[in-house]
Amino acid sequence: MNKDRIPNKVAANQFGKEVKEMQNEQLLDERWYEAYEDADNDADTFLDTYFGATGFLKRIGNASLTAAEVIAGVQASTAETFSWRKATPPAGLTPLQLAYIIMNGHDVALMPLEYMRYHAPRSCCYVFIYQSDGPDRGIYRTVLEDVIHIYEPDCPEHKMEKVASWLRDIAKMAKLCTKEHLVPLNNGIFNCRTKKLMPFSPKYMFIGKSPLDYVPHPVNPVIHNPDDGTDWDAESWLSGLSDDPETMDGLWEVLDVALRPNKWYAIQNPLLSLMSNLAAKSDSKLDLATLSQLVTGLSGWSRFGECHPNSYLDRKEVLEYILWRVLNRDS
């Protein structure tokens, strides 16, 4: 070996060692290397907690386990990985482990605040979780805190924020379903092209649905008022609101819009003109109130806003509130 190269080699090794130490310090300072809130966090701790969770979740696959069984399995797997270097595992689940448990047991999707911008930063996205049962079955909801409490009932708020931050890193970006022929209803997704009801699926991202069930052969119900002996039904009432064909077409389109917000309508008779035509009748206030309740019932309260447009700015998490609403009624 050339002796003249020895000092250069020593200097290079020293420089490489310093660079390696700087890189390690930088990595340990980054949020995504934070396994849990101890002062002695290091890369080995992060990797042990990561492999402890992902290794167990990979082994169980799609097996149906209770939350307690999943927690016990992850903790046992984590203890095993820590035992390789004779270290003490964390007492509870870390934010990283909770994030992977939620990813494994639930359909998680990210959606930007301005959902038309698909390439928004992940830090500006909401964490949506698909609901497979309950009243919100078939749609995505921002219920991350409720899901975290399934696995850790006493999870502090600062830890939940870290879980949400992890999910924004590892979950897939998604976009709302904008197919105009698909209508989310209470009991499934109605396909307007095939005229058939499809089962709910997490691949269709809806954040709201109509509270009404699809009925293949509906019967127009007649409501009898025993006080005055009169009968009332929706179809007769709606057809009697106006004699103008364009006004009636506009009314039916308004009802259709309540169910199909993704469909574009070339309404020849604008809504303002439509309301003006109805206002010409002596009982217009009663008719407009009934129409408002009908539209609300079709769309569902979860997709209805009840404040002046300027008042949205005074609401907490205003963008999330607007995302949930496809209609607005000035109150």
Kinemage of the C-alpha trace (Angstrom):
@kinemage 1
@onewidth
@group {chain A} dominant
@subgroup {mainchain}
@vectorlist {calphas} color= white
{ca met a 1} P 0.000 0.000 0.000
{ca asn a 2} L 1.279 3.454 -0.810
{ca lys a 3} L 2.164 5.151 2.477
{ca asp a 4} L 1.377 8.568 0.976
{ca arg a 5} L -2.256 7.526 0.703
{ca ile a 6} L -2.571 6.588 4.381
{ca pro a 7} L -3.182 10.153 5.693
{ca asn a 8} L -5.741 10.716 2.942
{ca lys a 9} L -7.464 7.452 3.821
{ca val a 10} L -7.537 8.354 7.528
{ca ala a 11} L -8.949 11.780 6.696
{ca ala a 12} L -11.554 10.244 4.413
{ca asn a 13} L -12.570 7.742 7.082
{ca gln a 14} L -12.813 10.501 9.670
{ca phe a 15} L -14.872 12.647 7.311
{ca gly a 16} L -17.143 9.723 6.513
{ca lys a 17} L -17.613 9.041 10.232
{ca glu a 18} L -18.562 12.675 10.858
{ca val a 19} L -20.999 12.643 7.951
{ca lys a 20} L -22.548 9.431 9.265
{ca glu a 21} L -22.979 10.958 12.717
{ca met a 22} L -24.570 14.073 11.218
{ca gln a 23} L -26.962 11.929 9.191
{ca asn a 24} L -27.918 9.899 12.249
{ca glu a 25} L -28.560 13.050 14.269
{ca gln a 26} L -30.678 14.443 11.460
{ca leu a 27} L -32.687 11.229 11.166
{ca leu a 28} L -33.241 11.035 14.909
{ca asp a 29} L -34.463 14.629 14.969
{ca glu a 30} L -37.105 14.001 12.291
{ca arg a 31} L -40.679 13.332 13.378
{ca trp a 32} L -41.000 10.078 11.465
{ca tyr a 33} L -38.229 8.523 13.531
{ca glu a 34} L -40.108 9.171 16.728
{ca ala a 35} L -41.304 5.842 18.110
{ca tyr a 36} L -42.576 7.055 21.498
{ca glu a 37} L -41.935 9.875 23.896
{ca asp a 38} L -38.716 8.834 25.591
{ca ala a 39} L -35.529 10.848 25.680
{ca asp a 40} L -33.435 7.896 24.542
{ca asn a 41} L -35.195 7.234 21.238
{ca asp a 42} L -32.981 5.735 18.594
{ca ala a 43} L -33.196 4.085 15.211
{ca asp a 44} L -33.209 0.580 16.722
{ca thr a 45} L -36.211 1.431 18.873
{ca phe a 46} L -38.063 2.760 15.860
{ca leu a 47} L -37.289 -0.323 13.781
{ca asp a 48} L -38.214 -2.742 16.570
{ca thr a 49} L -41.606 -1.128 17.103
{ca tyr a 50} L -42.167 -0.947 13.346
{ca phe a 51} L -41.326 -4.598 12.662
{ca gly a 52} L -43.123 -5.723 15.788
{ca ala a 53} L -46.390 -4.283 14.469
{ca thr a 54} L -46.048 -4.930 10.737
{ca gly a 55} L -44.691 -8.451 11.265
{ca phe a 56} L -47.712 -9.512 13.307
{ca leu a 57} L -50.227 -7.778 11.020
{ca lys a 58} L -48.676 -9.458 8.002
{ca arg a 59} L -48.954 -12.871 9.648
{ca ile a 60} L -52.638 -12.523 10.521
{ca gly a 61} L -53.579 -11.125 7.093
{ca asn a 62} L -57.340 -10.640 6.843
{ca ala a 63} L -58.128 -12.761 9.891
{ca ser a 64} L -61.027 -11.457 11.959
{ca leu a 65} L -59.633 -10.604 15.388
{ca thr a 66} L -60.965 -8.492 18.211
{ca ala a 67} L -59.222 -5.262 19.187
{ca ala a 68} L -57.876 -6.930 22.341
{ca glu a 69} L -56.429 -9.810 20.316
{ca val a 70} L -54.734 -7.432 17.875
{ca ile a 71} L -53.246 -5.376 20.711
{ca ala a 72} L -51.958 -8.465 22.505
{ca gly a 73} L -50.481 -9.860 19.296
{ca val a 74} L -48.670 -6.639 18.392
{ca gln a 75} L -47.272 -6.256 21.898
{ca ala a 76} L -46.073 -9.863 21.968
{ca ser a 77} L -44.449 -9.487 18.555
{ca thr a 78} L -42.828 -6.210 19.649
{ca ala a 79} L -41.462 -7.831 22.823
{ca glu a 80} L -39.928 -10.554 20.678
{ca thr a 81} L -38.148 -8.075 18.406
{ca phe a 82} L -36.842 -6.120 21.404
{ca ser a 83} L -35.555 -9.314 22.999
{ca trp a 84} L -33.066 -9.776 20.169
{ca arg a 85} L -31.017 -6.889 21.533
{ca lys a 86} L -32.087 -7.428 25.165
{ca ala a 87} L -34.007 -4.143 25.280
{ca thr a 88} L -37.225 -3.241 27.077
{ca pro a 89} L -40.254 -2.758 24.797
{ca pro a 90} L -42.654 0.182 25.309
{ca ala a 91} L -45.433 -0.372 27.831
{ca gly a 92} L -48.170 0.442 25.342
{ca leu a 93} L -48.760 0.867 21.628
{ca thr a 94} L -46.786 3.610 19.924
{ca pro a 95} L -48.457 6.090 17.512
{ca leu a 96} L -46.747 4.308 14.624
{ca gln a 97} L -48.136 0.949 15.704
{ca leu a 98} L -51.646 2.358 16.160
{ca ala a 99} L -51.490 3.808 12.661
{ca tyr a 100} L -50.569 0.457 11.100
{ca ile a 101} L -53.216 -1.369 13.148
{ca ile a 102} L -55.862 1.041 11.847
{ca met a 103} L -54.562 0.690 8.291
{ca asn a 104} L -54.762 -3.100 8.576
{ca gly a 105} L -58.247 -3.284 10.082
{ca his a 106} L -59.987 -0.430 8.273
{ca asp a 107} L -60.175 1.152 4.832
{ca val a 108} L -58.380 4.478 5.224
{ca ala a 109} L -58.200 7.199 2.575
{ca leu a 110} L -56.786 10.701 2.422
{ca met a 111} L -58.625 13.523 0.761
{ca pro a 112} L -57.333 17.088 0.342
{ca leu a 113} L -59.209 19.974 1.861
{ca glu a 114} L -59.876 21.234 -1.646
{ca tyr a 115} L -60.766 17.803 -2.959
{ca met a 116} L -60.538 18.841 -6.612
{ca arg a 117} L -56.766 19.242 -6.160
{ca tyr a 118} L -55.470 15.701 -6.118
{ca his a 119} L -51.822 16.703 -5.628
{ca ala a 120} L -52.347 18.635 -2.389
{ca pro a 121} L -49.735 18.122 0.374
{ca arg a 122} L -50.461 15.177 2.632
{ca ser a 123} L -50.302 17.456 5.662
{ca cys a 124} L -53.363 19.272 4.281
{ca cys a 125} L -55.512 16.160 3.974
{ca tyr a 126} L -58.326 14.737 6.041
{ca val a 127} L -58.118 11.138 7.222
{ca phe a 128} L -61.334 9.379 6.146
{ca ile a 129} L -62.302 5.911 7.344
{ca tyr a 130} L -64.802 3.692 5.548
{ca gln a 131} L -67.846 2.666 7.566
{ca ser a 132} L -68.701 -0.999 7.060
{ca asp a 133} L -71.680 -1.030 9.410
{ca gly a 134} L -73.997 1.245 11.364
{ca pro a 135} L -76.083 4.167 10.075
{ca asp a 136} L -73.166 5.482 7.980
{ca arg a 137} L -72.531 2.143 6.271
{ca gly a 138} L -71.053 2.573 2.819
{ca ile a 139} L -69.562 6.050 3.218
{ca tyr a 140} L -66.305 7.514 4.508
{ca arg a 141} L -66.269 9.555 7.710
{ca thr a 142} L -63.670 11.573 9.629
{ca val a 143} L -63.991 9.451 12.767
{ca leu a 144} L -60.328 8.713 13.456
{ca glu a 145} L -60.588 9.558 17.156
{ca asp a 146} L -63.419 7.057 17.611
{ca val a 147} L -61.386 4.343 15.884
{ca ile a 148} L -58.302 5.088 17.998
{ca his a 149} L -60.398 4.753 21.142
{ca ile a 150} L -61.308 1.211 20.088
{ca tyr a 151} L -57.673 0.196 20.569
{ca glu a 152} L -56.712 2.693 23.276
{ca pro a 153} L -59.714 4.149 25.156
{ca asp a 154} L -57.579 6.577 27.186
{ca cys a 155} L -55.410 7.781 24.298
{ca pro a 156} L -54.356 11.403 24.955
{ca glu a 157} L -54.991 14.054 22.356
{ca his a 158} L -51.321 14.692 21.569
{ca lys a 159} L -50.846 10.982 20.805
{ca met a 160} L -53.908 10.941 18.539
{ca glu a 161} L -52.407 13.826 16.598
{ca lys a 162} L -49.267 11.733 16.023
{ca val a 163} L -51.371 8.787 14.862
{ca ala a 164} L -53.149 11.083 12.397
{ca ser a 165} L -49.785 12.407 11.217
{ca trp a 166} L -48.540 8.868 10.612
{ca leu a 167} L -51.674 7.960 8.662
{ca arg a 168} L -51.190 11.014 6.453
{ca asp a 169} L -47.770 9.568 5.617
{ca ile a 170} L -48.760 5.976 4.855
{ca ala a 171} L -52.407 6.048 3.705
{ca lys a 172} L -53.403 6.301 0.048
{ca met a 173} L -54.711 9.478 -1.515
{ca ala a 174} L -58.262 9.282 -2.813
{ca lys a 175} L -60.851 11.347 -4.657
{ca leu a 176} L -64.580 11.580 -4.205
{ca cys a 177} L -66.633 9.410 -6.521
{ca thr a 178} L -67.925 11.753 -9.226
{ca lys a 179} L -69.708 9.198 -11.403
{ca glu a 180} L -73.023 10.863 -12.155
{ca his a 181} L -74.872 7.556 -12.621
{ca leu a 182} L -74.022 6.255 -9.134
{ca val a 183} L -76.323 7.406 -6.324
{ca pro a 184} L -75.470 6.445 -2.699
{ca leu a 185} L -78.648 5.465 -0.849
{ca asn a 186} L -79.245 4.017 2.582
{ca asn a 187} L -79.249 0.385 1.438
{ca gly a 188} L -76.718 0.495 -1.422
{ca ile a 189} L -75.517 2.342 -4.514
{ca phe a 190} L -78.134 2.772 -7.210
{ca asn a 191} L -76.824 2.570 -10.774
{ca cys a 192} L -78.956 4.859 -12.933
{ca arg a 193} L -77.739 3.168 -16.123
{ca thr a 194} L -78.522 -0.416 -15.199
{ca lys a 195} L -81.441 0.540 -12.914
{ca lys a 196} L -80.072 -1.856 -10.302
{ca leu a 197} L -78.915 -1.504 -6.725
{ca met a 198} L -75.212 -2.223 -6.185
{ca pro a 199} L -73.718 -3.229 -2.830
{ca phe a 200} L -71.592 -0.722 -0.976
{ca ser a 201} L -67.863 -0.875 -1.657
{ca pro a 202} L -64.894 1.039 -0.202
{ca lys a 203} L -63.608 1.611 -3.750
{ca tyr a 204} L -66.381 4.189 -4.201
{ca met a 205} L -65.595 7.135 -1.983
{ca phe a 206} L -68.773 8.838 -0.823
{ca ile a 207} L -68.895 11.109 2.222
{ca gly a 208} L -72.677 11.351 2.315
{ca lys a 209} L -75.728 9.394 1.253
{ca ser a 210} L -79.487 9.655 1.142
{ca pro a 211} L -81.158 8.255 4.275
{ca leu a 212} L -83.796 6.544 2.123
{ca asp a 213} L -83.785 2.920 0.976
{ca tyr a 214} L -84.166 2.021 -2.681
{ca val a 215} L -87.492 0.270 -3.264
{ca pro a 216} L -87.778 -1.505 -6.666
{ca his a 217} L -91.573 -1.179 -6.961
{ca pro a 218} L -92.620 1.779 -4.817
{ca val a 219} L -96.224 2.593 -3.983
{ca asn a 220} L -97.354 6.218 -3.726
{ca pro a 221} L -98.571 6.435 -0.103
{ca val a 222} L -101.781 8.302 0.626
{ca ile a 223} L -101.915 10.160 3.946
{ca his a 224} L -105.390 10.525 5.438
{ca asn a 225} L -106.164 13.396 7.799
{ca pro a 226} L -108.903 12.234 10.194
{ca asp a 227} L -109.526 15.799 11.401
{ca asp a 228} L -110.917 17.085 8.129
{ca gly a 229} L -111.321 13.838 6.208
{ca thr a 230} L -108.892 14.865 3.448
{ca asp a 231} L -106.309 12.720 1.677
{ca trp a 232} L -102.851 13.840 0.577
{ca asp a 233} L -100.144 12.214 -1.538
{ca ala a 234} L -96.829 13.551 -2.747
{ca glu a 235} L -97.299 13.014 -6.485
{ca ser a 236} L -100.663 14.785 -6.643
{ca trp a 237} L -99.388 17.613 -4.486
{ca leu a 238} L -96.262 18.106 -6.602
{ca ser a 239} L -98.168 18.019 -9.893
{ca gly a 240} L -100.573 20.645 -8.555
{ca leu a 241} L -97.904 23.192 -7.714
{ca ser a 242} L -97.870 24.699 -11.201
{ca asp a 243} L -99.493 24.421 -14.604
{ca asp a 244} L -96.303 25.555 -16.334
{ca pro a 245} L -94.425 22.565 -17.886
{ca glu a 246} L -91.031 24.266 -17.513
{ca thr a 247} L -91.694 24.967 -13.847
{ca met a 248} L -92.648 21.350 -13.248
{ca asp a 249} L -89.545 20.134 -15.071
{ca gly a 250} L -87.474 22.417 -12.855
{ca leu a 251} L -89.111 21.050 -9.725
{ca trp a 252} L -88.327 17.471 -10.664
{ca glu a 253} L -84.746 18.456 -11.498
{ca val a 254} L -84.357 20.118 -8.098
{ca leu a 255} L -85.417 16.840 -6.470
{ca asp a 256} L -83.036 14.922 -8.718
{ca val a 257} L -80.166 17.243 -7.802
{ca ala a 258} L -80.761 16.416 -4.129
{ca leu a 259} L -79.983 12.779 -4.897
{ca arg a 260} L -77.461 13.188 -7.718
{ca pro a 261} L -75.096 16.091 -6.939
{ca asn a 262} L -72.556 14.825 -9.500
{ca lys a 263} L -74.938 15.185 -12.441
{ca trp a 264} L -74.946 18.423 -14.404
{ca tyr a 265} L -78.343 19.802 -15.304
{ca ala a 266} L -78.999 22.380 -18.017
{ca ile a 267} L -81.976 23.831 -16.192
{ca gln a 268} L -83.760 26.108 -18.607
{ca asn a 269} L -85.884 27.625 -15.854
{ca pro a 270} L -83.486 28.968 -13.174
{ca leu a 271} L -84.269 28.247 -9.551
{ca leu a 272} L -85.015 31.903 -8.785
{ca ser a 273} L -87.563 32.053 -11.582
{ca leu a 274} L -88.957 28.735 -10.393
{ca met a 275} L -89.508 30.078 -6.900
{ca ser a 276} L -91.060 33.258 -8.319
{ca asn a 277} L -93.596 31.215 -10.263
{ca leu a 278} L -94.550 29.272 -7.135
{ca ala a 279} L -94.762 32.473 -5.079
{ca ala a 280} L -97.621 33.700 -7.282
{ca lys a 281} L -99.948 31.225 -5.560
{ca ser a 282} L -101.758 32.170 -2.352
{ca asp a 283} L -100.443 29.124 -0.466
{ca ser a 284} L -96.888 29.498 -1.770
{ca lys a 285} L -95.298 29.716 1.698
{ca leu a 286} L -96.784 26.392 2.706
{ca asp a 287} L -95.799 24.822 -0.620
{ca leu a 288} L -92.222 26.142 -0.403
{ca ala a 289} L -91.876 24.862 3.163
{ca thr a 290} L -93.138 21.441 2.111
{ca leu a 291} L -90.794 21.420 -0.883
{ca ser a 292} L -87.885 22.332 1.370
{ca gln a 293} L -88.681 19.427 3.705
{ca leu a 294} L -88.998 17.088 0.726
{ca val a 295} L -85.586 18.053 -0.662
{ca thr a 296} L -84.052 17.770 2.815
{ca gly a 297} L -85.544 14.321 3.292
{ca leu a 298} L -84.208 13.100 -0.039
{ca ser a 299} L -80.668 14.378 0.453
{ca gly a 300} L -80.370 13.749 4.191
{ca trp a 301} L -79.305 16.124 6.922
{ca ser a 302} L -75.675 15.021 6.676
{ca arg a 303} L -75.499 16.629 3.230
{ca phe a 304} L -77.450 19.762 4.102
{ca gly a 305} L -76.090 23.042 5.435
{ca glu a 306} L -78.281 25.445 7.351
{ca cys a 307} L -76.630 28.832 7.453
{ca his a 308} L -75.984 31.853 5.307
{ca pro a 309} L -72.954 31.320 3.021
{ca asn a 310} L -71.011 34.026 4.883
{ca ser a 311} L -71.673 32.235 8.174
{ca tyr a 312} L -69.648 29.219 7.062
{ca leu a 313} L -66.539 31.268 7.808
{ca asp a 314} L -67.498 31.403 11.492
{ca arg a 315} L -67.678 27.638 11.866
{ca lys a 316} L -64.884 25.537 13.323
{ca glu a 317} L -63.157 23.427 10.671
{ca val a 318} L -65.218 25.193 8.027
{ca leu a 319} L -63.701 23.332 5.096
{ca glu a 320} L -64.594 19.953 6.551
{ca tyr a 321} L -68.131 21.169 7.197
{ca ile a 322} L -68.516 22.310 3.589
{ca leu a 323} L -67.121 19.045 2.254
{ca trp a 324} L -69.956 17.179 3.893
{ca arg a 325} L -72.657 19.391 2.375
{ca val a 326} L -73.893 19.413 -1.209
{ca leu a 327} L -76.873 21.671 -0.538
{ca asn a 328} L -77.378 24.811 1.499
{ca arg a 329} L -80.443 26.389 2.976
{ca asp a 330} L -80.155 29.960 4.224
{ca ser a 331} L -81.584 30.062 7.733
